[in-house]
């Protein structure tokens, strides 16, 4: 009936409105932010269960101590399945080190 359809439409609108998220300032933000592979620049899909995100710590060049900061690298499942993740991460970190010095 029309009444049942109207109730379902209202329920769907209320459910869709409750899926928004707010940050500390009260601004609306997205629930899902897609990542990109640091090596291939491909988007990492939500279904890519083989992808990883790795934090590599920053080291002070003079003292050799960890500086409580890090750089985040994301590697897609495609790169990992090809067996290139070790080479990719090593190359990305070396490029970052060359830029820092």
C-alpha positions as CSV (number, residue, x, y, z in Angstrom):
1,X,0.0,0.0,0.0
2,X,1.0,3.7,-0.3
3,X,1.4,4.0,3.5
4,X,3.9,1.1,3.6
5,X,5.9,2.5,0.7
6,X,6.0,5.9,2.4
7,X,7.2,4.4,5.7
8,X,10.0,2.5,3.9
9,X,11.0,5.6,2.0
10,X,11.2,7.5,5.2
11,X,13.2,4.8,6.9
12,X,15.7,4.7,4.0
13,X,16.1,8.5,4.1
14,X,16.7,8.4,7.9
15,X,19.2,5.5,7.4
16,X,21.1,7.4,4.7
17,X,21.2,10.5,6.8
18,X,22.7,8.6,9.7
19,X,25.6,7.3,7.5
20,X,27.3,10.7,7.5
21,X,30.2,11.3,9.8
22,X,31.5,14.5,11.5
23,X,34.9,15.5,12.6
24,X,35.8,17.4,15.8
25,X,34.9,20.8,14.1
26,X,31.4,19.5,13.2
27,X,32.2,19.3,9.4
28,X,30.8,16.4,7.4
29,X,33.5,14.0,6.2
30,X,33.4,10.9,4.0
31,X,33.2,7.5,5.6
32,X,35.6,5.9,3.1
33,X,38.7,7.5,1.8
34,X,40.3,5.4,-1.0
35,X,44.1,4.7,-0.9
36,X,46.5,4.7,-3.7
37,X,49.4,2.3,-4.1
38,X,52.6,4.1,-3.4
39,X,54.5,2.1,-6.1
40,X,52.0,2.0,-9.0
41,X,49.6,4.9,-8.1
42,X,46.7,2.5,-8.7
43,X,43.6,2.9,-6.5
44,X,43.4,0.2,-3.8
45,X,39.9,-1.1,-3.8
46,X,38.0,-2.0,-0.7
47,X,37.9,-5.6,-1.9
48,X,41.7,-5.8,-2.1
49,X,42.4,-7.9,0.9
50,X,46.0,-8.5,0.0
51,X,47.0,-4.8,0.2
52,X,49.1,-3.6,3.1
53,X,49.9,-0.2,4.7
54,X,53.3,0.1,6.3
55,X,54.7,2.9,8.5
56,X,58.4,3.4,8.1
57,X,60.0,5.4,11.0
58,X,62.1,8.5,10.4
59,X,65.6,8.4,11.8
60,X,67.7,11.5,12.8
61,X,70.8,11.4,10.5
62,X,73.1,12.7,13.2
63,X,72.1,10.7,16.2
64,X,70.5,7.7,14.5
65,X,67.5,7.8,16.9
66,X,63.9,7.5,16.0
67,X,62.2,11.0,15.7
68,X,58.6,9.9,16.6
69,X,57.6,10.6,13.0
70,X,57.0,8.1,10.2
71,X,56.1,7.9,6.5
72,X,53.2,5.7,5.4
73,X,53.4,3.5,2.3
74,X,50.5,1.6,0.8
75,X,51.2,-1.4,-1.4
76,X,48.4,-3.0,-3.4
77,X,47.7,-6.7,-3.6
78,X,48.7,-6.6,-7.3
79,X,52.3,-5.6,-6.3
80,X,52.5,-8.2,-3.6
81,X,51.2,-11.0,-5.8
82,X,53.9,-10.2,-8.4
83,X,56.5,-10.6,-5.7
84,X,57.7,-7.0,-6.1
85,X,56.7,-5.6,-2.7
86,X,60.1,-5.9,-1.1
87,X,61.8,-4.1,-4.1
88,X,59.1,-1.5,-4.2
89,X,59.3,-0.6,-0.5
90,X,63.1,-0.5,-0.6
91,X,63.1,1.8,-3.6
92,X,60.4,4.1,-2.1
93,X,62.3,4.4,1.2
94,X,65.6,5.1,-0.6
95,X,64.0,7.8,-2.7
96,X,62.5,9.4,0.4
97,X,66.0,9.3,2.1
98,X,67.7,10.9,-0.9
99,X,65.1,13.7,-0.8
100,X,65.6,14.3,2.9
101,X,69.4,14.6,2.6
